[in-house]
Amino acid sequence: MNKADCFNLGYVAKLHGFKGEVSLFLDVTNPEDYETLDAVFIDINGQLSPFFVDSFKLKNKGFAAVKFQGVNTENDARIILRKNLFLPAQILPKLSGTKFYDHEVVGYTVVDVNFGEVGKLESIIDLQVNPLIQIMSGNKEVLIPLIEGVVTELDRKKKTMTINAPIGLIELYLT
């Protein structure tokens, strides 16, 4: 499996007990969508390795206690500790309109309806209270709150995101 064909699901956060169980942090909007996972890919030294799920118990705040096949001791679990989890992007349903997956829009050109071209979308900073669109304009960072109505158009073919940022916000960053 190639990373370019996958999306980042989260990471192995910590050990969970002494029999190889680990606690995963699922960095997704709806962790409950992944309760029936049968396998994930874990990035070990730049290579995606499949790990098959024996048991999966969703906890709170995006955490899940997981037992993987073949990971039977604390030492086995330490090998995958703090490693990133991936799933094939093809399992995600296609979105349309202005709905998008965070990983999907990285690299898009961001254009504001009033300001014009702002820069390249670096990432979506998924803060629970106030998610942000992180844009790089040259060597300057621009952060736009990702609130309802800010994204007005998404052109997947041209890889552009049109936004309607609060008046004056972009200028605060770039002047």
C-alpha positions as CSV (number, residue, x, y, z in Angstrom):
1,M,0.0,0.0,0.0
2,N,1.3,3.5,-0.9
3,K,0.8,6.5,1.4
4,A,-0.4,8.6,-1.6
5,D,-3.4,6.3,-1.9
6,C,-4.3,6.5,1.8
7,F,-5.6,8.9,4.4
8,N,-4.3,9.4,7.9
9,L,-6.7,7.9,10.4
10,G,-4.8,8.9,13.5
11,Y,-2.0,7.3,15.5
12,V,-1.1,4.8,18.2
13,A,-1.3,7.0,21.3
14,K,-0.2,4.7,24.2
15,L,-0.1,1.3,25.7
16,H,-3.3,-0.1,27.1
17,G,-2.5,-2.9,29.5
18,F,0.2,-5.6,29.4
19,K,-1.0,-8.0,26.8
20,G,-0.2,-5.9,23.7
21,E,-3.4,-3.8,23.6
22,V,-2.9,-0.2,22.6
23,S,-4.9,3.0,22.7
24,L,-5.5,4.6,19.3
25,F,-6.3,8.3,18.7
26,L,-8.7,8.5,15.7
27,D,-8.2,12.0,14.2
28,V,-11.6,11.9,12.4
29,T,-14.9,13.7,12.7
30,N,-16.9,10.6,13.5
31,P,-14.8,7.9,15.3
32,E,-17.8,5.7,15.5
33,D,-17.7,5.2,11.7
34,Y,-14.5,3.1,12.3
35,E,-15.8,0.7,15.0
36,T,-16.0,-2.2,12.6
37,L,-12.4,-1.9,11.3
38,D,-10.8,-5.2,10.5
39,A,-7.4,-3.9,9.6
40,V,-5.3,-0.7,9.4
41,F,-1.9,0.2,7.9
42,I,0.7,1.4,10.3
43,D,3.7,3.4,9.2
44,I,6.8,1.6,10.4
45,N,10.0,3.2,9.1
46,G,8.3,4.7,6.1
47,Q,6.6,1.5,5.0
48,L,2.9,0.8,5.5
49,S,2.4,-2.5,7.2
50,P,-1.0,-4.1,7.6
51,F,-2.2,-4.9,11.1
52,F,-5.4,-6.9,11.7
53,V,-7.8,-6.1,14.5
54,D,-8.7,-8.7,17.1
55,S,-10.8,-6.4,19.2
56,F,-11.8,-2.7,19.0
57,K,-13.6,-0.8,21.8
58,L,-14.4,2.9,21.2
59,K,-13.6,5.1,24.2
60,N,-14.4,8.8,24.5
61,K,-12.8,11.8,22.7
62,G,-11.7,9.9,19.7
63,F,-9.7,7.2,21.6
64,A,-10.2,3.4,21.1
65,A,-8.7,0.4,22.9
66,V,-7.4,-2.0,20.2
67,K,-5.9,-5.4,20.2
68,F,-4.0,-6.3,17.0
69,Q,-3.3,-9.9,15.9
70,G,0.4,-10.8,16.6
71,V,0.8,-8.0,19.1
72,N,0.8,-10.0,22.3
73,T,3.2,-8.3,24.7
74,E,4.0,-4.9,25.9
75,N,7.3,-5.1,24.0
76,D,5.4,-5.9,20.8
77,A,3.1,-2.9,21.3
78,R,6.1,-0.5,22.0
79,I,7.2,-1.1,18.3
80,I,4.0,0.6,17.0
81,L,3.7,3.2,19.7
82,R,3.3,6.8,18.4
83,K,3.1,5.5,14.8
84,N,0.6,6.9,12.3
85,L,-2.4,4.8,11.1
86,F,-3.6,4.8,7.5
87,L,-6.6,3.5,5.6
88,P,-7.1,3.3,1.8
89,A,-8.7,6.6,0.5
90,Q,-10.9,4.5,-1.8
91,I,-13.0,3.4,1.2
92,L,-14.2,7.0,1.8
93,P,-17.5,7.9,0.1
94,K,-17.2,10.6,-2.5
95,L,-18.2,14.1,-1.4
96,S,-19.7,16.8,-3.5
97,G,-20.3,20.5,-3.3
98,T,-18.3,22.3,-0.6
99,K,-18.0,19.2,1.6
100,F,-14.5,17.8,1.7
101,Y,-12.1,15.5,3.6
102,D,-9.3,17.4,5.3
103,H,-6.6,15.5,3.5
104,E,-8.3,16.0,0.1
105,V,-7.8,19.8,0.0
106,V,-4.1,20.0,1.0
107,G,-2.3,21.8,-1.8
108,Y,-5.4,23.5,-3.2
109,T,-5.1,27.1,-4.2
110,V,-7.2,29.3,-1.9
111,V,-9.0,32.3,-3.4
112,D,-11.0,34.8,-1.3
113,V,-14.0,36.4,-3.0
114,N,-12.8,39.9,-1.8
115,F,-9.0,39.6,-1.6
116,G,-8.3,37.3,-4.5
117,E,-5.7,34.5,-4.5
118,V,-4.4,34.0,-0.9
119,G,-2.0,31.0,-1.3
120,K,-1.8,27.2,-0.9
121,L,-3.8,25.3,1.6
122,E,-1.3,23.8,4.0
123,S,-3.7,21.9,6.3
124,I,-6.9,21.9,8.1
125,I,-6.2,22.4,11.8
126,D,-9.0,20.4,13.3
127,L,-9.5,22.1,16.7
128,Q,-12.8,21.0,18.2
129,V,-14.0,24.5,19.2
130,N,-12.6,26.4,16.2
131,P,-11.3,24.5,13.2
132,L,-9.0,26.5,11.0
133,I,-7.8,26.6,7.3
134,Q,-4.1,27.0,7.3
135,I,-2.8,28.8,4.2
136,M,0.7,29.6,3.2
137,S,1.1,32.8,1.2
138,G,4.8,32.9,0.4
139,N,6.5,32.5,3.8
140,K,3.5,33.9,5.7
141,E,0.8,31.8,7.4
142,V,-2.8,32.8,7.2
143,L,-5.4,31.2,9.4
144,I,-9.1,31.4,8.5
145,P,-11.8,30.0,10.8
146,L,-13.6,27.1,9.1
147,I,-17.1,28.1,10.0
148,E,-20.3,27.4,8.1
149,G,-20.4,29.4,4.9
150,V,-16.7,30.3,4.7
151,V,-16.0,27.8,1.9
152,T,-18.2,29.0,-1.0
153,E,-16.9,26.8,-3.8
154,L,-14.7,23.8,-4.2
155,D,-13.3,22.9,-7.7
156,R,-11.8,19.5,-7.5
157,K,-10.6,19.5,-11.1
158,K,-8.8,22.8,-10.8
159,K,-7.8,22.2,-7.1
160,T,-9.1,25.5,-5.9
161,M,-11.1,26.5,-2.8
162,T,-13.0,29.7,-2.9
163,I,-13.7,31.3,0.5
164,N,-15.4,34.3,1.9
165,A,-13.2,35.2,4.8
166,P,-14.2,37.9,7.4
167,I,-13.4,41.3,5.9
168,G,-9.9,42.5,6.8
169,L,-8.7,39.2,8.3
170,I,-6.4,38.2,5.4
171,E,-4.9,41.7,5.3
172,L,-4.0,41.4,9.0
173,Y,-1.8,38.4,8.2
174,L,-0.3,39.7,5.0
175,T,0.5,43.4,5.8
